[in-house]
């Protein structure tokens, strides 16, 4: 019984470390917020280290001054070549009118459904 438990723990550790190796293949370098007359634009600079990368998604979490916490998701990104890239997520003006100003925000990068990078204010 103890041997089976040790093997299970070993397999769990290997899966954890394998996901850490995957996390090193893509990361968020910089995040900036721009307020425009149409709302907010969040510009994201990121790097991919694999020759080709598929299945990247960015999720933006915002805390507003009137207490609401909302999330916004980018479209899925595929066929991304190795190197530096830029993308953006727009938050329409109607959210500022309804929920107030953005007080705090963070961005998460997912690669094939696994969280690989996180950047916050």
C-alpha positions in Angstrom: 0.0 0.0 0.0 2.8 2.4 0.9 4.6 1.6 -2.4 1.4 2.6 -4.4 1.1 5.8 -2.5 4.8 6.7 -3.2 4.3 6.0 -6.9 1.2 8.2 -7.0 3.1 11.0 -5.3 6.0 10.6 -7.7 3.7 10.7 -10.7 2.0 13.9 -9.3 5.4 15.5 -8.9 6.4 14.6 -12.4 3.2 16.1 -13.8 3.8 19.3 -11.8 7.4 19.7 -13.0 6.4 18.9 -16.6 3.8 21.7 -16.5 6.6 24.0 -15.2 8.7 23.2 -18.2 5.7 24.1 -20.4 5.3 27.4 -18.5 8.8 28.5 -19.6 7.7 28.3 -23.3 5.6 31.5 -23.1 5.4 34.4 -20.8 4.0 37.9 -20.4 6.7 40.6 -20.5 4.6 43.9 -20.2 1.1 45.0 -19.6 -0.2 48.6 -20.1 -3.6 50.2 -19.7 -4.7 53.1 -22.0 -7.9 55.1 -21.3 -9.6 56.3 -24.5 -12.9 57.9 -25.3 -14.2 54.4 -26.3 -13.1 52.7 -23.0 -9.9 51.0 -22.0 -7.3 49.3 -24.1 -4.9 46.8 -22.5 -1.8 46.2 -24.5 0.1 43.0 -23.8 3.6 42.2 -24.9 4.6 38.6 -24.6 7.2 36.1 -25.8 7.0 32.6 -27.1 10.1 30.4 -27.0 8.8 27.3 -29.0 9.2 27.3 -32.8 5.4 27.3 -33.2 2.8 27.9 -30.4 -0.9 27.1 -30.5 -3.7 27.5 -28.0 -2.8 30.8 -26.3 -5.6 32.7 -24.5 -5.3 35.8 -22.4 -7.8 36.5 -19.6 -8.1 40.0 -18.1 -9.5 40.4 -14.6 -10.7 43.9 -13.6 -11.8 45.4 -10.2 -14.0 48.5 -10.7 -14.5 51.4 -8.3 -18.2 50.6 -7.7 -17.2 47.1 -6.4 -17.7 44.9 -9.5 -15.1 42.4 -10.5 -15.3 41.3 -14.2 -13.2 39.2 -16.6 -12.6 39.7 -20.3 -11.1 37.0 -22.5 -9.1 37.3 -25.8 -9.8 35.1 -28.8 -7.6 32.0 -29.1 -4.3 32.6 -30.7 -2.8 29.9 -33.0 0.2 29.5 -35.3 2.4 31.9 -33.4 6.0 31.8 -34.4 8.9 32.1 -31.9 9.6 35.6 -30.7 8.1 38.7 -29.3 4.4 39.5 -30.0 1.7 42.1 -29.1 -2.0 41.7 -28.6 -4.7 43.8 -26.9 -8.0 43.4 -25.1 -10.5 46.3 -25.2 -13.0 47.1 -22.5 -15.9 49.2 -23.9 -16.9 52.5 -22.4 -20.2 51.2 -21.2 -18.4 49.3 -18.4 -16.8 52.5 -17.1 -20.2 54.2 -17.2 -21.9 51.3 -15.3 -19.2 50.1 -12.9 -16.9 53.1 -12.5 -13.2 53.3 -13.1 -10.8 50.3 -13.1 -8.9 50.2 -9.8 -7.0 47.0 -10.1 -6.3 44.5 -12.9 -4.3 41.4 -13.8 -3.8 39.4 -16.9 -3.3 35.6 -17.1 -1.9 33.7 -20.1 -3.1 30.2 -20.7 -1.4 27.7 -23.1 -3.7 24.8 -24.0 -5.8 25.4 -20.9 -2.9 25.6 -18.4 -2.0 28.9 -16.7 1.6 29.7 -17.7 2.1 33.4 -16.9 0.5 36.1 -14.7 1.0 39.8 -14.6 -0.7 42.3 -12.4 -0.8 46.1 -11.7 
